[in-house]
Amino acid sequence: MMKIKDPVILGFMGGLLGTLGDWVFHFSSFWLKIAGSTTGHYISQLIFPNQNITLSKLLLAEFTHFLAGATLGTVLALLLILSGYDYARLKGIGLGLVLWIVHVIAIPNIVAPRPFLFRTFNEAVVDLTSHVIWGLITASYILYIKERN
């Protein structure tokens, strides 16, 4: 039985698992041609603006995606400590939705030069859903470990 008492490690691990769920859903949607890009494509353009997306750039972007998701899992763990664990999954989903707003509205309008990858309606819905999945998995993991400690 895994015992994790440190909220930073707990949140980081939950965030990694949540990001894995996000990635699987997003990449599956890309593979099935529901969406034309993934979060890795988007982040690649933020790191390397106006450059072609290569495999090495995509891999670095996906690493950044997992690092960001894990770090924000720590934020969720700390938020749950401060606000309580009641409705933890709903709070996780809520944070995921807030992060989606930041991801699709705030960041593209703050970053210069702006990413040039055209985002379709389907990609926005897939991205929204993947952020909900992140929040649900991350909160569920944190709650699962907390209840077993």
HELIX and SHEET records of a PDB file:
HELIX    1   1 PRO A    7  TRP A   31  1                                  25    
HELIX    2   2 THR A   39  ILE A   47  1                                   9    
HELIX    3   3 LEU A   55  SER A   83  1                                  29    
HELIX    4   4 ALA A   88  ILE A  101  1                                  14    
HELIX    5   5 VAL A  102  ALA A  106  3                                   5    
HELIX    6   6 ILE A  107  ILE A  110  1                                   4    
HELIX    7   7 PHE A  121  ARG A  148  1                                  28    
END                                                                             
